[in-house]
């Protein structure tokens, strides 16, 4: 899952997501910035996201690169 240019590994968090793991599953491999903001996630939710394992980073015009 991609958020703010960072690719996160969300596998271990999926069962704990308040909206259900299948909601995250629908967004795997995608940039979730717009959906994350549309869902009005809290600052706490953003901190939880940023604490997840990082798989890589994306820059403009590039493919994901390993972290």
C-alpha positions as CSV (number, residue, x, y, z in Angstrom):
1,X,0.0,0.0,0.0
2,X,1.4,3.4,-1.0
3,X,1.0,6.5,1.2
4,X,2.9,9.8,0.6
5,X,5.4,8.0,-1.6
6,X,6.2,5.3,0.9
7,X,5.3,1.6,0.2
8,X,4.1,0.0,3.5
9,X,3.7,-3.7,4.4
10,X,0.2,-3.9,5.8
11,X,-0.2,-7.7,6.1
12,X,0.1,-7.9,9.9
13,X,-2.1,-4.8,10.5
14,X,-5.0,-6.0,8.3
15,X,-6.8,-8.1,11.0
16,X,-6.6,-5.1,13.4
17,X,-8.0,-2.5,11.0
18,X,-11.2,-1.1,12.5
19,X,-12.9,-1.1,9.0
20,X,-11.8,-4.7,8.5
21,X,-8.9,-6.3,6.7
22,X,-10.9,-6.7,3.5
23,X,-11.1,-2.9,3.2
24,X,-7.3,-2.8,3.2
25,X,-7.2,-5.8,0.8
26,X,-9.1,-3.8,-1.7
27,X,-6.4,-1.2,-1.8
28,X,-3.2,-3.4,-1.9
29,X,-0.6,-2.1,-4.3
30,X,-2.4,1.2,-4.7
31,X,-1.8,4.8,-3.7
32,X,-4.3,5.4,-0.8
33,X,-3.7,9.1,-0.1
34,X,-7.0,10.3,-1.5
35,X,-9.0,7.4,0.1
36,X,-7.2,7.9,3.4
37,X,-8.1,11.6,3.5
38,X,-11.7,11.0,2.2
39,X,-12.2,8.6,5.1
40,X,-11.2,11.4,7.5
41,X,-8.6,9.4,9.3
42,X,-7.3,10.9,12.5
43,X,-3.7,12.0,13.2
44,X,-3.5,8.8,15.3
45,X,-4.4,6.7,12.3
46,X,-1.7,8.5,10.3
47,X,0.9,7.7,13.0
48,X,-0.2,4.1,13.0
49,X,0.3,4.0,9.2
50,X,3.8,5.5,9.5
51,X,4.8,2.9,12.1
52,X,4.1,0.0,9.7
53,X,7.1,-1.7,8.0
54,X,8.4,0.1,5.0
55,X,8.9,-1.9,1.8
56,X,10.2,0.8,-0.4
57,X,9.7,4.4,-1.7
58,X,8.4,5.9,-4.9
59,X,9.6,9.0,-6.5
60,X,8.1,10.7,-9.6
61,X,8.8,8.7,-12.7
62,X,10.2,5.7,-10.9
63,X,9.2,2.2,-9.9
64,X,9.1,1.3,-6.2
65,X,12.6,1.0,-4.8
66,X,13.5,-1.2,-1.8
67,X,13.8,0.5,1.6
